[in-house]
Amino acid sequence: MDFATFLIQCLNALQYGLLLFLVASGLTLIFGIMGVINLAHGSFYMIGAYMAYALAPLVASSFGGAFFSTLVVGLVLSVILGYVLEWAFFSFLYTREHLQQVLMTYGLILVFEELRSMLVGDDVHGVSVPPLLDGTFPLNDVMTYPVYRLFISGVCLLLAIGMWFVFTRTRLGMMIRAGTANREMVQSLGVDITLLYRIVFAMGVALAALAGMIAAPISSVYPGMGNMVLIICFVVVVIGGIGSVKGALVAALLIGWVDTFGKVLLPQAAGVLVYVLMALILLWRPHGLFKD
């Protein structure tokens, strides 16, 4: 493997890991902070991808600049969706047993899949890369790298920095961390924990939907795509440590490297390498790499 090929694989691993973090960070917020095992989280990723496909023609005719306008409109809609879902459905799951949470959120997956089939059908769709980012970046005289993949990495990295700032440097982050440690104490101090949980849930849904929207141009938009993402997201949460956003970032980057280089160096075993990594880490640290 020459240096240019190695660099391409490194960039691919970084892009995949950061995109995976964007989805998994929403799951670790909901799972770690609110205590809800949300099997429907992958569906939010799927909804984001389908919004990128379905909203683009409508947004283009109204605002122009289809892709970036679609991101803004889709992000607003996903926040509203998350807020409404928490109010109408998830707020009733906090005191339920984990088995009930699993069954009820699995039922939500079936509802989302049926709605998706009714609204857009069961075909596989593609989303065009925006013309502004439809180019390549030269690595040497022969090899280039897609600008759009660099854009994905940049967006995910900026969001990761933004999340770190919110959770460590703002009053909202302080309240979220306190609510994780002791919900009753936070309520006794006058914090509206119900509103706080709705904000957290809306953030989690928005992160997953945004990941689906920006991933749509480099992957097909197809039925059931959220289920594949859900499995690997739970692996990220388990490896990183339940409730740890920092752990989710480290775990996602590790998985990105193992998966990308595994497909290049050990293609026959690539499908199990991530789970071998999870097993080894859990043998070393049963609670994950970080435990908030």
N, C-alpha and C positions, 0 to 999 in steps of 0.2 A: 504494500500500500504506500503510494508516494505521498508527499506532504500535502498536495492540493486535495487529493482524495480524503486524506485524514482530516483536513480542515473542513471539508464539506460535511463529513460525518459528524464532526464536533458541532457544527452549526445546526445540523439536523437534530442532534441529541438535545441541544440547548432549546431549540424551538419547540420540540415535542414536550420536553420536560416543563417548560414555562407554560405552555398551553394546558398541559395536564394539571399543573398547579392552579391555574385559573379556575378550572372546574372543581378540583378537589378542595380548594380553599372554601368554597361555598358549602361543600358537604361537611367539612370539619367545623365550620361555624355552627351549622344546624345540629350536627351530631354531637359535637363536643360541648357547645355552650347551652343548647336547649335540651339536650338529652333525647332527641328523637331520631330513631333509625329510619331515615327517609330513603326508601328504595326508589322513590319517584324522582330523585335528584337527576338521574340521567335523562329523564324526560324533559327537564328544563333545558339541557344542552340540545336535545333534539328540537325543541320548540324554537330555540334561537336560530338553529340552522334553517329551519323551515321559514322563519320570519325573514331571514336574509334572502331566501328564494322568492317568497310570495309578496313581500312588501316592496321589493325593489321597483317593479313597474309602477306601483301606485305612488310611491314616494318620488320617483323620477319625474312623473307628470306634474306633481304638485310643487316640489322644491328644487328639482334638478340635482345633479351630483348624486346619483342614485345610491351608491354604496355607502358613503359616509353619512348621508342623510338617513339611510336605512338603519345604520348603527345607532344613531341618536334616537330615532323613533322606536326602534326595537328595544333599546335600553329602557326608555320610559315605560313602554308597555310591560316589560318584564318586571320592573319595580312594582307597577300596579298589580300585576298578576300575583307576585309574591305576597304583597300586603293583603290582598283579598283572600288568597288561599290560607294564609295564616289565621285570618279572622274567621273564615267560614269552616275550616277543616282542621288545620294543624293545632290550633289552640286547644282542641279537645283531646289531644294525644299526650300532653305533657305528663298527666297522671296515670296514663295507661301502661300496662306491662309491655315489654319489648316485643313479645309475640304478637300482641294486638297491633302495635305500631307497624310491624312488618306486614301483617296481613292487610291492614287498611291502606298503607302506602303502596303495596303491590296492586291493590284494587285501583288505586289512582293511576298507576301505569296503564292498566287496561283501558281506563276511561280516556286517557290522553291518546293512546294508540287508536282507539275507535274514532275519536274526534278528528285526529289527523287523517285517517282513512276517508272519512266523510268529507272533509274540507278540501284536501289536495290529492286524494287518491293514493295508490300504492306504487306508483312508478318511482324510478330513480331519477333525480334531478341534479343539475349542475348550476353553480353560481359563478359568474364571470369575475375574474380578477379586475379590480378597478384600473382603468387605463393609466392613471397616474403612477400606479405601482406595478404595472405589467412590463417589467424590464428585468435585467439581470445585472449583477455586480461582478466584475472580472476578478478572478482569484489568481490567474496566471495567463499566459498567452493562449491557453486552450480552454480551461475550465471557467465557468461562471456560476453564480449562485442567484436564485430568484430574489428580487427585491421584496416581494410580498412576504416571503418567509422571514426576512429580516424585520419587516414591519410588524409581523405577529410577535416576534421575540421582543421588540421594543415596546409594544403595547402592554404585553404581559409583565415585562420588567417594571414599567412605570406604575402599573397597578399594584405590583408587589410592594414597591416603595411607598405608594400611597396607603396601602393597608397597614404597613409597618408604622407609618406616621400616625394614622388614625388610632391604632390600638395602643400606641406607646406615648403619644404626645397630645392627645385631645381628651376632653372631658367625656365625650361619648365612649371612647375606648376604655377609659377608666371605669365607667359605669358597666360596660359590657363585661369587663374582666371581674368586677365585683359581683355582678349578677351571676356569673359562672360559679364563683366560690360560695356564695351564700345568697340565694334569692330572697329569703325572708328578711334578712338584715337590710338588703338594699331597699326593699319595699318599706320597711320601718323608717328609713331615712327620707322617705317622701318621693322616691323615684318611681315613675310609672313603669313597672316592669313589663306590663302587657304591651305598652307602646314600644318599649325597648326591644322586646322579642320580635315584634312585627317588623321593626327596622332591620334587625339582624337577619330575619328570614328573607325579607325583600332584598337585602344585599346579597345573600347566598344565591337566590334565584337569578338575580341580575348578573352575577359573575358567571354562572353556568350558561345562561342564555347568551351573554356576550362572547364567551368562548365558542359556542356553537356558531354564532354569526361570523366571527372572524376566521373560523376554521372551514366554513362552507366552501369558499373558493378553491381550497386545496384538497378537499375531499368531497365525495358525492353526498348528496342529501337523500337519505333512503330510510325506509321504515325500520324501526328497531335499532337505529344507530345509538340511541341513548343507553340501551342495555349493555353494549360493549364498553362504553365509557364508564358506566356505573361500577362494573367489576374492578377495573383498574383504579378507580377513584377510592374505593374502599381499601385497596392495597396501599395506596398512598397514605390514607388516614391511619391505617394500622401501623405502617412502618414509621411514619413521622411522629406518632403519638396522638391519641384522641384529644382534640381540642387545641392542638398546637398549630398555629398558622406557620410559624417558623419551621416546625417539623414537616409540615406538608410541602413547603418549598424545597427543603433538602431532599425529602423522599422522592418528590416528583423529578428533580434533577437526576438523582441516582437512577431512577427507573428509566428516564430518557436515555441516559448513557448505556445502561445494560441492554435495553431493548434495541437501540439503534446499532450498537456495535455487535450485539448478539446476532442480529440478522445478517450482518456482513461477515463475521468471523465464524459463527456457529449456526448457520441457517437451519440445520436439522433440529437443534435444541432451542431455537429462539423463543418458541412459544411457552417454555417452562422456566426460562432463566429468571424472569421477574419474580416468579413464585418461589424459586430457590433462594433468591435474594431475600425475600420476605421471611422465609423460614430461618435462614441464617441469622438475620438481624433479631428476630424474636427469640431465638435461642440465646443470643447474647444479651439483649435487653427486652424482656417480655412485655414491657409497657411502651415500647417504641423508642425511637431515638431521642425524642423530647417529650416531656410530660408536663403540661401546664396545669 
